Amino acid sequence: MSISIRIDDALYETAKTRARAEMRSVPQQVSYWAKIGRAALDNPDLPIEFVRDTLLAKDEDSEPFELPE
């Protein structure tokens, strides 16, 4: 589902620039920022870089690591 929202022109231009650099659409970039912001507000004791890296790691495709016996 998509919903139109109004955002500040400067925020849109910043999102457009970052979206291009990070291979996202503008709506995907704004959604990404919102997701990180929400997680940061929910975890104020954690550094923002840690929050960002944790969310990125959750989205990565990976194989479970098995310890050798």
Backbone as CSV, one residue per row, in Angstrom:
resi,resn,N_x,N_y,N_z,CA_x,CA_y,CA_z,C_x,C_y,C_z
1,MET,0.838,-1.167,0.000,0.000,0.000,0.000,0.891,1.241,0.000
2,SER,0.520,2.225,-0.759,1.273,3.472,-0.756,0.350,4.618,-0.378
3,ILE,0.920,5.555,0.356,0.197,6.729,0.807,1.065,7.940,0.506
4,SER,0.470,8.965,-0.036,1.211,10.193,-0.313,1.329,11.019,0.952
5,ILE,2.518,11.566,1.176,2.731,12.466,2.304,3.491,13.689,1.809
6,ARG,3.382,14.765,2.539,4.138,15.975,2.202,5.384,16.012,3.081
7,ILE,6.522,16.283,2.449,7.751,16.456,3.212,8.431,17.729,2.737
8,ASP,9.272,18.256,3.572,10.024,19.463,3.276,10.863,19.265,2.011
9,ASP,10.960,20.307,1.179,11.735,20.218,-0.068,13.193,19.849,0.182
10,ALA,13.786,20.424,1.226,15.195,20.132,1.527,15.373,18.664,1.913
11,LEU,14.441,18.127,2.696,14.507,16.713,3.075,14.373,15.835,1.835
12,TYR,13.471,16.196,0.939,13.286,15.426,-0.294,14.572,15.415,-1.119
13,GLU,15.192,16.573,-1.275,16.421,16.651,-2.077,17.545,15.836,-1.440
14,THR,17.645,15.878,-0.113,18.655,15.078,0.578,18.375,13.595,0.385
15,ALA,17.115,13.204,0.522,16.738,11.801,0.323,17.018,11.365,-1.109
16,LYS,16.755,12.243,-2.052,16.993,11.924,-3.471,18.479,11.664,-3.724
17,THR,19.322,12.515,-3.158,20.770,12.355,-3.327,21.258,11.067,-2.669
18,ARG,20.851,10.835,-1.426,21.279,9.636,-0.710,20.711,8.370,-1.349
19,ALA,19.465,8.454,-1.832,18.839,7.301,-2.475,19.627,6.890,-3.709
20,ARG,20.034,7.861,-4.493,20.817,7.565,-5.696,22.137,6.895,-5.318
21,ALA,22.790,7.410,-4.280,24.082,6.868,-3.847,23.941,5.466,-3.265
22,GLU,22.806,5.187,-2.638,22.612,3.894,-1.972,21.707,2.950,-2.758
23,MET,21.455,3.308,-4.039,20.680,2.451,-4.952,19.278,2.157,-4.423
24,ARG,18.598,3.209,-3.966,17.223,3.093,-3.500,16.380,4.138,-4.210
25,SER,15.079,3.966,-4.145,14.177,5.020,-4.594,14.044,6.022,-3.445
26,VAL,13.496,7.197,-3.735,13.298,8.191,-2.685,12.367,7.643,-1.593
27,PRO,11.228,7.030,-1.942,10.385,6.461,-0.880,11.101,5.387,-0.060
28,GLN,11.914,4.563,-0.712,12.668,3.550,0.027,13.669,4.198,0.975
29,GLN,14.294,5.301,0.542,15.266,5.993,1.395,14.575,6.581,2.619
30,VAL,13.451,7.238,2.420,12.726,7.830,3.546,12.250,6.738,4.497
31,SER,11.788,5.629,3.953,11.360,4.501,4.782,12.541,3.944,5.583
32,TYR,13.688,3.836,4.940,14.913,3.358,5.602,15.277,4.268,6.769
33,TRP,15.261,5.589,6.519,15.562,6.533,7.586,14.567,6.407,8.729
34,ALA,13.294,6.240,8.403,12.258,6.108,9.434,12.484,4.853,10.272
35,LYS,12.864,3.760,9.609,13.109,2.500,10.315,14.277,2.650,11.287
36,ILE,15.356,3.286,10.840,16.516,3.499,11.703,16.153,4.453,12.841
37,GLY,15.433,5.506,12.533,15.027,6.468,13.552,14.149,5.833,14.620
38,ARG,13.198,5.005,14.189,12.316,4.330,15.147,13.127,3.403,16.050
39,ALA,14.044,2.638,15.461,14.875,1.727,16.246,15.783,2.498,17.200
40,ALA,16.309,3.634,16.759,17.170,4.447,17.619,16.377,5.019,18.794
41,LEU,15.154,5.465,18.543,14.319,5.986,19.629,13.926,4.885,20.613
42,ASP,13.729,3.682,20.102,13.391,2.552,20.966,14.584,2.073,21.790
43,ASN,15.798,2.428,21.362,17.035,1.989,22.026,17.976,3.173,22.218
44,PRO,17.594,4.154,23.032,18.395,5.384,23.143,19.789,5.183,23.730
45,ASP,20.017,4.059,24.372,21.327,3.804,24.954,22.339,3.265,23.944
46,LEU,21.890,2.912,22.747,22.781,2.354,21.730,23.231,3.435,20.747
47,PRO,24.490,3.388,20.292,24.949,4.335,19.276,24.178,4.118,17.963
48,ILE,23.909,5.184,17.253,23.141,5.103,16.007,23.830,4.195,14.985
49,GLU,25.154,4.198,14.966,25.878,3.328,14.033,25.600,1.860,14.326
50,PHE,25.510,1.522,15.606,25.214,0.144,15.999,23.804,-0.235,15.553
51,VAL,22.859,0.677,15.759,21.475,0.429,15.339,21.424,0.204,13.824
52,ARG,22.068,1.090,13.070,22.092,0.976,11.605,22.723,-0.336,11.166
53,ASP,23.888,-0.660,11.709,24.587,-1.875,11.304,23.805,-3.138,11.674
54,THR,23.130,-3.106,12.809,22.319,-4.259,13.228,21.148,-4.471,12.279
55,LEU,20.483,-3.378,11.899,19.365,-3.505,10.952,19.840,-3.985,9.580
56,LEU,20.998,-3.509,9.149,21.560,-3.975,7.876,21.896,-5.461,7.948
57,ALA,22.477,-5.896,9.053,22.859,-7.302,9.203,21.624,-8.202,9.209
58,LYS,20.527,-7.729,9.809,19.302,-8.534,9.828,18.777,-8.792,8.423
59,ASP,18.999,-7.844,7.502,18.479,-7.970,6.138,19.409,-8.728,5.196
60,GLU,20.623,-9.028,5.636,21.582,-9.736,4.780,21.226,-11.212,4.658
61,ASP,21.464,-11.744,3.482,21.339,-13.192,3.296,22.582,-13.841,3.858
62,SER,22.393,-14.822,4.710,23.553,-15.487,5.292,23.217,-16.918,5.628
63,GLU,24.249,-17.694,5.752,24.120,-19.096,6.132,24.423,-19.213,7.614
64,PRO,23.747,-20.098,8.320,24.079,-20.295,9.736,25.508,-20.828,9.861
65,PHE,26.194,-20.366,10.883,27.562,-20.806,11.136,27.507,-22.037,12.039
66,GLU,28.221,-23.074,11.627,28.275,-24.287,12.436,29.699,-24.489,12.913
67,LEU,29.837,-24.700,14.198,31.157,-24.952,14.773,31.610,-26.363,14.442
68,PRO,32.895,-26.519,14.087,33.404,-27.866,13.844,33.434,-28.662,15.152
69,GLU,33.194,-29.930,15.037,33.182,-30.775,16.247,34.530,-31.382,16.487
